[in-house]
């Protein structure tokens, strides 16, 4: 689970302007962090199928945001791919 302080640091790092909290780039960064945390959880708790389902939904949601960025702005898409691979 992401704390509000962790969320704020992620938002400040990836926002495009001062009040940007919901752009595709910020949402991909937040989802990537949550996916990493949940993947680590599932390494310990292999039979937690409810969390596994949530992980799959988050990955699909992130993929949708990345596809939208690929169509609308290729330069932002390249930046987002760096976030995912980091």
Secondary structure, DSSP 4 states (H G I P E B T S, - for coil): ---HHHHHHHHHHH-SSTT--SSHHHHHHHHHHHHHHHHHHHHH-TT-HHHHHHHHHHHHHHHHHHHHHHHH-HHHHHHHHHHHH-
